[in-house]
Amino acid sequence: MTQQHAPAPERAGSPSPRPTSTPDAARQQVGAAVVATVVFLTAIAPLATDMYVPAFPRVARDLGAGATQVQLTLTTFFVGMALGQLVGGPVSDARGRRRPLVAAVVAMSVASVVCALTPGIGVMMAARLVQGFAGGWAMVIGRAVIIDLARGAQLVRVLNVIAAVGGVAPVLGPLLGAAILQLSDWRVSFWVVAALGVAMAVAVLVAVPETLPPGRRHGGGLRTFVSAGREVLRNRRYVGYLVVAGSAMGALFAYVATSAFVLQSMNGLSPVAYSVDFAANAGGMTLAALVAARLAGRVATRPVILVGQVAALLAGVGMLVGALWFGTPLPLVLVCFFVLMAAQGLIGPNGGALAAAEVPEHPGTGSALLGFVQWVAAGTIAPLAGLGGEGTAVPMAVIMVLGAAASMIGLLVLARPARVTAAPAPAP
């Protein structure tokens, strides 16, 4: 398949060239304030989800809804996240970054207020859809801002730092949500998200410049988006890195969706002990992402991804063997979960960075497709991992194995480097 763009740099020390149309104004360094704001934007999805999950029983009671209906408010959020990332990137490619980003954050805050005031489960589902859509829109534009400003080693390093710091949010979310439930009502968690949205809007206005000047923008409209999407998807290596990151996300959410059942229902851990283990695993992912950031520019990126994939595959195989023949013993589960989560810190950010480097002419569209694939994987895998009920970890382990294997295929087959053919010797 014909490559549309120059291949991504395999060693981050040799940055990929910018498009020749890039004006000097866009050649800014990625400042700490910009990185902090993008981390803030990235954290909203886990916070808006994990703060709310501990309140499911109370939500069902207060709104007169069944457990399945309450679970659907999580599904609608994931659907919104996927659609928001798919649409937000191309819109920002056409209209610039700053204004669409502020609009998305404001819309997310308004949707959070509706969730806090909801009279019934139907309104909650609709508001969560909008909340997820606006959150996904904001996340993809934040990522596009970083791609506008960074290339090569800096891009890999910054995306890993964002992933590492953002990895704290899944730890703090459930703890903050539990604290809110102890002191107040579940609706307060949505007021907190709304307040965070206002703070994000202020942070964007203060810290984030317009990183896509008019000369680099693409005309809007569905036809242009489809055309840009086709161009991006013609890049075999981009598609490969899309598979790398999307498959890893699926394996991650198999763990998120079922780890509570495996550790608490099957192995008798208390909720407090489970929270400690969940935090330790998230810490492992954060540490791995920080290590990957330190390696950028020193070690080729593809081997770092491969190490993570091999580790994730071994963790999945270990879980499957334990689930099929040894009754899913607790020591094995703890080790496999930690290895899986640490592996994600090596795979996800690096895969996303190499995907972005493949499509520099369409950073918003490339980022949108990446986010869409990842959140579709999350929303699809989460219920599949629990098909066996609370008494078996086999479906989750199978998904872990398949996700790691698919990610390796994406790296080694679809995203394989192009062969360099030697020029023919001149005729004597």
N, C-alpha and C positions, 0 to 999 in steps of 0.2 A: 504494500500500500504506500502511495507516495507520501512523503513527509512534507508537511506544510511549513514547518518551522525548523530552526536550528535545534539540534538535540540539546537536552538539558545537560548542564555540567555535571559530570559524575564525581569530580573532586571539587568541593565547594570553594577551593582556593582560586579557581579560574572562573570568574563570573561570566555568565552568558551575556552577549551583547544586547543592549537595549535596541528597540526599534529605532531606525534612523529618524523618525518623525518626532521622537521624544524631545520636547523643549527643555532648555536648561532649568526652567522653573520647576520641573517635575523631578529633577535630579537632587532631591533633598535626602538627607540622612534620616533614618527612622529614629526619632527622638524618644526619650523615656516616656514623655507625656502621651504620645501617640500609642506606644505599646501598652501603657497602662489602661488607656481608654478602650483599646481593642480587647484586652483581657477582660475588662468590665463587661463589654458587649458579649463576649464568648461565654461568660459565666451565667448569663441570664437564663439560658435553657435549663441547665441542671438545677439552678436555684428555684425557678418557677415550677419545676417538676418535683424535686426532692423535698422541698418545703411542704408541698401539698400532699404527698403520698401518705405520710403518717396519719393524716386526718380522714382518710377514706371512710372508716366506719362512722365517724360523726357526720360527715357530709351526707352519707346515705340516710342516716337517721333524721337529720334536720330537713332534708329536701324530700323525704319520702320516696327515695329511689332504691333500686336494687343494687347489689354489688357489681353486676355486669354493666349497668348504666353508669355507675361511677367510674369503672375502668375505661369506659368509652370516652370519658373526658380526657384521659391520658392519650388515647388513640387519636382523637381529634387534634390534640396539641401536636403530636408527631406529624400528622398529615399536614397541618398548617406550617410546621417548620420546613418540611420538604418543599411544599409549594412556594413558600416565601423565599427560600434560597434559589429556587428555579427562576422566579420572576425578578427578584431584587437585583441580581447580578447584571442581567441585560439592561434593565432600566437604568442602573447606575452607569453602565457603559455609554448610554445615550444622553443622560441628563447630568452626569457628574456624581460625585460621591456625597458631598456634604449635605445638600438639601434633602435628598431621599433618605439619608441616614437619620437626620433629625426627625423627619416625618414618620419613619418607622418606629423610632423610640417613643414618640408621642402617642402613636396609635397603640403600641403595646401597653402604655400606661393607662390609656382609656379603657382598653379591654380588661385590664386587671381590676379597674374600678368596677366594671360591670360584673366581673366574677365575684367581687366582694359583696355586691348588692343583690346578687341573683336571687329571684324568688323561686326558681325551680331548676331541675336538672337539664331541661331543654335549653334554657337560656345559658346555663353553664357550659354546655357542649359548644354552642355557637360562639360564646365569648372566648373559650379556650382555643377554638379554631383560629379566631382572629389574633389572639395573643401569640399563638405559635407562628402564624403567618408573619406578623410584624417582627417577632423575635428572630425568625429565620432570615427575613429581609435585612435586619440590622447586622446579624452575624456575617452574612455573605459580603456585605459592603465593607464591614470592618476588615475582613480578610483581604478584599480587593485593595483597600487603602495600603496595606502592608506590601502587597504585590506591586503596586504602583511605585513604591519608594525603594524597594530592596531587590537585589539580584544576587545570584550566586551564593557565596558563603553566608552573607548577611541574611538573605531570605531564609535559608535553612535554619540558621541560628535563631532568628527572631521567631519563626513559627514554632520551633521547639520550646523556646522560653514561654511563649503564649500558652502552649499546651501544658507546660509544666505548672505554671502559676494557676492557669485555669483549672487544673486538676484538683485544686483545693476546694472548689465549689461543690463537687459531689460529696465531699466529706462534711462541709459546713451545712449544706442544705437540710439533710434529715435532722441534724442536731438542732438547728435553728427552728425547724418546723415543730420538733418535739417540745422545745422550750416554749414556743408560742402556745401550743396546746395546753401546757401545764399552767400557763399564766392567763390565757385568754381564749378567744374563740378562733376556729379555723379560718374565718373570714379575714382575720388580721394578717394572715400570710399573704393574701392578695393585696392588701393595703401596703404591705412592705414592698412587694414587687412593684406596685405603682410608684411608690416613693423612689425606689431604685431607678425606675424609668426616668423620672424627672431629673435625678442626679446624673444619669447617663446623657440626657439631652444637654444639660449644662456642660458636662465634660466634653462632648463633641463640639459644642459651640466655642469653647475656650481652647481646646487642645488640638483639634483635627483640622488641618487646612484642606482646601480643595486640591486634591492630588491628581485630578484628571482634567487638565485644561481643555478648552473647546476644540483645539486643534487635534486632539487625540480621541475625541468622542466619536462613536458610531451612531448613525441615524437610528431612531427608535422604530417601533412597530413590530408586529408579529412576524412579518415577512423577514425583516432584518434579523430578528432573534433566531428564527428557524435557519436562516442562512449561516449565521455565526455558529449556531449549534452544530450544523452539518460540517462546517469547516473544522471545528474543534474535534468532533468525533471521527474525522478522517485521519487524525493523527494517532497512529497505532500505539505509540508509546504513551500518549496521554491516556488513552483507553486502558492501557495496561496498569498505569498508576491509579486510575479510577477503580479498577478491580482490586488493586492492592489495598487501598484505603477503605473501600466499601465492604469488602469481605472481613477485614479486621474489625470494622464497626459492628458487623453482624455478630461475630464471636463475642465481642465485648458486651453487647446487650443480651446475649444468651446468658451470660454471667449475671448481669444486673437483674434480669427478670426472675431468675430461679435461685440465686445464691441464698436468699433468706429461707426458702424451703429446704434446701440441701443442708444448710448449717443448723437451722433451728428445728425444723420438723423431723429431719432424719438423724441428726447428730446431737440434738438436745442442747445446743448453745442458747444462752439467755439472750434477750434483745440487746443488753448492754455489751455482752461479749461479741455478739454479731456486729454491732456498730464499731467496736474496736478493730475487729478484723477487717471490716469494710474500709475503715480509715487507713489501716496499714497497707492494704492492697492499693488504694488510691495513692498513698505515699510512694509505693513502689513504682507506679506509673509515672508520677511526677519526677522521681529521682532518675528514672531511665530517660525521660525526655530532657532533663538537664544534662545528663551525660551526653546524649546525642547532640545537644547544642554545643557542648564543649568540643566535641569531635569534629564539628563542621569546619571545613578548611584544612583539617589534618588527616582525616580518614575519608575515603570515598563513601558516598551516601548509600549506594546500592548494597554493599556488604553489610552495612549497619542494619538496613531493613531486613536482609536475609537472616541475620542472627536473630532478630525478633520473631521472624516467621518460623524458624526452626524451633525456637523456644515455645512459641504458642502451639505448634503442632505436637511437640512432646507433652505439653500440659494437657492437650485434648486427648491424646492417646492414653496418658496415665489416668485421666478421669474416666474414660470409657472402659478401660480394663478394670478399674476399681468398681465401677457401677455394675458391670456385668458379672464379675466373679468374686468380689470381696466385700460386698455390702457397703460400698462407698465409705471407707474408713475416714475418720476425721483428720488424722495427720496427712494422709494423701490429699484430701480435699484442700486443706489449708495451703499446702505447697503448690498444688496445681493452680489454684486461684491466684496466688501471688505471682507465679511465673507468667500466667496469662496476662494479668494486668500490667506487669512490668514490660512485657513484650509489646503491648499496645503503645507504650511510650516511645519505642523505637520504630514502630511501623507507621502509625497514623500521621504524625507531623511530617516525617521525612517523605512519605508517599505523597502527601498533599503538596509539599514544596517542589518535588520533582514534576508533579503534574502541572503545577502553575508555570514552571520554567519551560514547559513544552509549548504553551500557547500564550506568549507574551502580547500578541496583538489583540487578544480577547480575554483579558484577565477576569472581568466580571462574569462573562459567560462560562469560562472554565471553572471559576470558583463556584458559580451557581450549580453547575452540573455535579461537581464534586459533593457539595452539601446536600443536593437532592438525593443522590445515590446513597449517601451515608445515612440520612434520616429515613429514607424508604427502607433501607436494610434494618435500621433500628425498629421501626414500627412493624415490620413483617416478622422479624426473628423473635421479638419478645414474646408474642403469644405462642409461636411454634415451640419454643423451648420448654413451655409448660404443658405440652400436650399429654405427657405421661402422668400428670397429677403431682401430688405432694410426696409420693412414695418412691419415686425413681429419678435418677439423674441421667438416664441413658439418652433421652432426646437432647438435653443440653450438651452432653459430651459429644454426641454425633455432630451437632452444629459447630462446636469448637473445632473438631477435626476438619470438617468440610470447609469452614471459614478460613482456617490456616492454610489448607491445601489450595483453595481457590486464590488466596492472596499470593502464594508462591507461584502459581501459574501466571498470574498477572505480571509478576516481576520478571520471571525467567523466560516466559514465552512471549507474551504480548508486548512487554516493555523492554525486550532484549535490545541491546545496542545494535545499530546498523553495522553491517559488515563493511569494512574498508577494503576496497580492492586496489591493488597496486597498479599504478599506471604502466602501460606496456612499454617495454624498452624501445628506444628509437631504432629504426632500421639502420643497419650498417651502410 
